[in-house]
Amino acid sequence: MIPAERQHFILSCLAERDVVSIAELVDRLSVSHMTVRRDIQALEGAGRVSSVTGGVRLSRRLAQELPHLQKRAINTDEKRAVSRAAADLVEDGMVIYLDAGTTMLELARLIADRRGLTVVTNDLVVCAWLSEHSDCTLYHSGGLVERANQSCVGDAASEALARFNYDIAFISTSSWTISGLSSPSEAKAAVKRVAVRQARRSVLVSDSTKYGAVAAVNILALSALDSIVTDDRIDADVARALREAGAQVILARGARGIGARGLNIKKGLL
């Protein structure tokens, strides 16, 4: 079989079952383990499948993001862990962008005491919390208000964000794969792209439960980001593939809640 035929076969198997093991695919396709892995990586890059330990599954479809209040109660241990690891990147005097989301709210709480910090955000809750609990220089983007997520999006927000040069832009997402970030809302695309473009360093901050979900609109290629902060519950094969794709990966210990896993922030190091 040529690669396209093998990949079609893999998708056919997944249409019948939720998960198929790599060992089974090797046996049924009569090819090497590495050949199957390459086919899976190609399908994963196209957003069709997601790796799991020892196998593969169809990507989950994200039709709509949960409202802010519902998100706050989900995966709290993982969010705290990745936020702690991300906070370690912030130094006094930096200019940073905080994207919208409950993980960013956790991050804001952890960096509130940094001296001389300038924070720019499109998140209304993050802005309100920092205005009360921090002495940082604080800017909000304004723009079209997305009520459910308590944030601002669209052209007006992205134009405001383009006025700044960020030391670090922290980017959030509810759906990402090895190919990149996606969203049900096209209005979020311009905001995230501008923040990344204006940043000396851009960092995806997202817990592992978001990996493997795909939404309607592609927002950013993973290659546009400098680093990924996620928790160590992400599948080992996924972490390996991210490393092989050239990503700088920081794994935080999720439910155990003890921060980053003693990593140097260096390309390809896990």
C-alpha positions as CSV (number, residue, x, y, z in Angstrom):
1,M,0.0,0.0,0.0
2,I,1.0,3.6,-0.6
3,P,0.9,6.0,2.4
4,A,-2.5,7.4,1.4
5,E,-4.0,3.9,1.3
6,R,-2.5,3.0,4.7
7,Q,-3.8,6.2,6.2
8,H,-7.3,5.6,4.7
9,F,-7.2,2.1,6.3
10,I,-6.3,3.5,9.7
11,L,-9.2,5.9,9.5
12,S,-11.5,3.1,8.5
13,C,-10.4,1.1,11.6
14,L,-11.1,4.1,13.8
15,A,-14.5,4.5,12.3
16,E,-15.4,1.1,13.8
17,R,-13.6,1.5,17.2
18,D,-12.6,4.4,19.4
19,V,-9.0,3.4,19.7
20,V,-6.7,1.1,17.6
21,S,-3.3,-0.1,18.9
22,I,-0.2,0.4,16.9
23,A,0.6,-3.3,17.2
24,E,-2.6,-4.2,15.5
25,L,-2.0,-1.8,12.7
26,V,1.5,-3.2,12.2
27,D,0.1,-6.7,12.0
28,R,-2.9,-5.8,9.7
29,L,-0.9,-3.6,7.4
30,S,2.2,-5.8,7.3
31,V,4.5,-2.9,7.7
32,S,7.1,-1.7,10.3
33,H,6.3,0.0,13.6
34,M,8.0,3.2,12.3
35,T,5.9,3.2,9.1
36,V,2.7,3.1,11.1
37,R,4.0,5.9,13.3
38,R,4.8,8.0,10.3
39,D,1.3,7.5,9.0
40,I,-0.2,8.4,12.3
41,Q,1.9,11.5,12.5
42,A,0.8,12.5,9.0
43,L,-2.9,12.0,10.0
44,E,-2.3,13.9,13.3
45,G,-0.7,16.7,11.4
46,A,-3.9,17.0,9.4
47,G,-5.9,17.1,12.5
48,R,-7.6,13.7,11.8
49,V,-6.3,11.6,14.7
50,S,-4.6,11.9,18.1
51,S,-2.0,9.7,19.6
52,V,-2.6,7.8,22.8
53,T,-0.3,5.4,24.6
54,G,0.4,2.5,22.3
55,G,-2.2,3.5,19.8
56,V,-4.3,6.1,18.0
57,R,-7.8,7.6,18.2
58,L,-9.9,10.0,16.1
59,S,-9.6,13.6,17.1
60,R,-12.3,15.0,19.2
61,R,-14.5,17.7,17.7
62,L,-15.0,20.9,19.7
63,A,-18.2,22.6,18.5
64,Q,-18.4,25.2,21.2
65,E,-16.3,26.3,24.1
66,L,-17.6,26.1,27.7
67,P,-18.5,29.4,29.5
68,H,-15.9,30.9,31.8
69,L,-17.8,29.8,35.0
70,Q,-18.0,26.2,33.9
71,K,-14.3,26.1,32.9
72,R,-13.2,27.2,36.3
73,A,-14.3,24.0,37.9
74,I,-12.7,21.7,35.3
75,N,-9.1,20.2,35.5
76,T,-8.1,22.5,38.3
77,D,-5.1,20.6,39.4
78,E,-3.6,20.5,35.9
79,K,-4.3,24.2,35.4
80,R,-2.6,25.1,38.6
81,A,0.4,23.0,37.6
82,V,0.9,24.4,34.2
83,S,0.3,27.9,35.5
84,R,3.1,27.5,38.1
85,A,5.5,26.3,35.4
86,A,4.6,29.2,33.1
87,A,5.0,31.7,36.0
88,D,8.6,30.6,36.4
89,L,9.3,32.2,33.0
90,V,8.2,35.7,34.1
91,E,10.8,38.0,35.5
92,D,10.5,41.5,37.1
93,G,10.2,44.3,34.6
94,M,8.8,42.2,31.7
95,V,6.0,43.2,29.3
96,I,3.7,40.2,28.9
97,Y,0.5,39.3,27.2
98,L,-2.1,37.1,29.0
99,D,-4.6,35.5,26.7
100,A,-8.2,34.8,27.7
101,G,-9.1,31.8,29.9
102,T,-9.2,30.3,33.4
103,T,-5.6,29.0,33.1
104,M,-4.5,32.6,32.5
105,L,-6.4,33.7,35.6
106,E,-4.3,31.2,37.6
107,L,-1.2,32.5,36.0
108,A,-2.1,36.1,36.7
109,R,-2.5,35.2,40.4
110,L,1.0,33.7,40.5
111,I,2.8,36.7,38.9
112,A,0.9,39.5,40.6
113,D,3.8,40.3,43.0
114,R,6.4,40.7,40.2
115,R,8.0,44.1,40.3
116,G,7.8,46.5,37.4
117,L,5.6,44.2,35.4
118,T,3.5,45.4,32.5
119,V,0.5,43.2,31.6
120,V,-1.7,43.4,28.6
121,T,-4.7,41.2,28.3
122,N,-8.0,40.7,26.5
123,D,-9.6,38.9,29.4
124,L,-12.0,40.9,31.5
125,V,-11.7,38.6,34.6
126,V,-7.9,38.7,34.5
127,C,-7.9,42.4,34.1
128,A,-10.4,42.9,37.0
129,W,-8.4,40.6,39.3
130,L,-5.0,42.3,38.6
131,S,-6.5,45.8,39.0
132,E,-7.4,44.9,42.5
133,H,-4.5,42.6,43.6
134,S,-1.4,43.9,41.7
135,D,0.6,47.0,41.2
136,C,1.5,46.1,37.7
137,T,1.0,48.5,34.8
138,L,-2.2,47.1,33.3
139,Y,-3.8,47.4,29.9
140,H,-6.9,45.8,28.5
141,S,-7.4,45.4,24.8
142,G,-11.1,46.3,24.6
143,G,-13.0,45.1,21.5
144,L,-15.9,43.0,20.9
145,V,-17.1,41.4,24.1
146,E,-17.5,37.6,24.1
147,R,-19.8,37.3,27.1
148,A,-19.6,33.6,27.8
149,N,-15.8,33.7,27.9
150,Q,-15.6,37.1,29.5
151,S,-13.0,38.3,27.0
152,C,-12.7,40.6,24.0
153,V,-12.0,39.5,20.4
154,G,-12.1,40.8,16.9
155,D,-10.3,43.5,14.9
156,A,-10.5,46.2,17.6
157,A,-8.9,44.0,20.2
158,S,-6.1,42.9,17.8
159,E,-5.4,46.4,16.8
160,A,-4.9,47.4,20.4
161,L,-2.6,44.5,21.1
162,A,-0.5,45.4,18.1
163,R,0.6,48.6,19.9
164,F,2.9,46.6,22.3
165,N,6.1,44.6,22.1
166,Y,5.9,41.7,24.5
167,D,8.7,39.8,26.2
168,I,6.4,36.9,26.4
169,A,2.9,36.3,25.0
170,F,1.1,33.5,26.9
171,I,-1.4,31.9,24.6
172,S,-4.4,29.8,25.7
173,T,-6.6,27.3,23.8
174,S,-9.3,24.8,24.3
175,S,-8.2,22.6,21.3
176,W,-4.8,21.8,19.9
177,T,-3.0,19.0,18.1
178,I,0.5,18.6,16.8
179,S,-0.5,20.7,13.8
180,G,-1.6,23.6,15.8
181,L,-4.4,25.5,17.6
182,S,-8.0,25.7,16.5
183,S,-11.2,27.4,17.8
184,P,-14.9,27.4,17.1
185,S,-14.6,31.2,16.9
186,E,-12.9,32.9,14.0
187,A,-12.9,36.2,15.9
188,K,-10.2,34.8,18.2
189,A,-7.7,34.2,15.4
190,A,-6.6,37.8,14.8
191,V,-6.1,38.4,18.6
192,K,-3.8,35.3,19.1
193,R,-1.9,35.9,15.8
194,V,-1.1,39.5,16.7
195,A,0.0,38.7,20.2
196,V,2.4,36.0,18.8
197,R,3.7,38.3,16.1
198,Q,4.5,41.1,18.6
199,A,6.2,38.8,21.1
200,R,9.9,38.0,21.6
201,R,8.8,34.7,22.9
202,S,5.3,33.0,22.6
203,V,4.2,30.3,24.9
204,L,1.2,28.0,24.7
205,V,-0.1,27.2,28.1
206,S,-2.7,24.4,28.0
207,D,-3.3,21.3,30.1
208,S,-3.2,17.9,28.4
209,T,-6.9,17.3,28.3
210,K,-7.2,19.9,25.5
211,Y,-4.8,18.0,23.3
212,G,-6.5,16.0,20.5
213,A,-9.5,18.3,20.2
214,V,-10.1,20.0,16.9
215,A,-12.4,22.9,16.2
216,A,-13.7,24.4,13.0
217,V,-11.2,27.3,12.5
218,N,-7.4,26.9,12.4
219,I,-5.9,29.7,14.5
220,L,-2.1,29.1,14.7
221,A,0.4,26.5,13.5
222,L,2.3,25.0,16.4
223,S,5.5,26.0,14.6
224,A,4.5,29.7,15.2
225,L,5.0,29.2,19.0
226,D,8.3,29.0,20.8
227,S,7.4,26.9,23.8
228,I,4.6,24.6,25.1
229,V,3.7,24.4,28.7
230,T,1.5,21.4,29.5
231,D,1.2,18.8,32.3
232,D,3.0,15.4,32.4
233,R,-0.3,13.5,31.9
234,I,0.1,14.2,28.1
235,D,0.7,10.9,26.2
236,A,4.4,10.0,26.0
237,D,4.1,9.5,22.2
238,V,2.6,13.0,21.8
239,A,5.4,14.5,23.9
240,R,7.9,12.7,21.7
241,A,6.3,13.9,18.5
242,L,6.3,17.4,19.8
243,R,10.0,17.2,20.5
244,E,10.7,15.7,17.1
245,A,8.8,18.6,15.5
246,G,11.2,21.0,17.2
247,A,9.0,22.3,20.0
248,Q,10.4,23.5,23.3
249,V,8.4,21.5,25.8
250,I,7.9,22.2,29.6
251,L,6.1,19.4,31.4
252,A,4.4,20.3,34.7
253,R,3.3,17.7,37.2
254,G,-0.4,17.8,37.1
255,A,-2.5,16.4,39.9
256,R,0.6,16.0,42.1
257,G,0.9,19.7,42.1
258,I,4.6,20.2,42.5
259,G,5.4,22.4,39.6
260,A,7.8,21.9,36.7
261,R,9.6,18.6,36.3
262,G,13.1,20.0,36.7
263,L,13.6,20.9,33.1
264,N,15.9,23.3,31.4
265,I,14.0,25.4,28.9
266,K,16.0,24.2,25.9
267,K,14.8,23.2,22.4
268,G,13.9,19.5,22.2
269,L,14.6,18.8,25.9
270,L,12.0,16.7,27.8
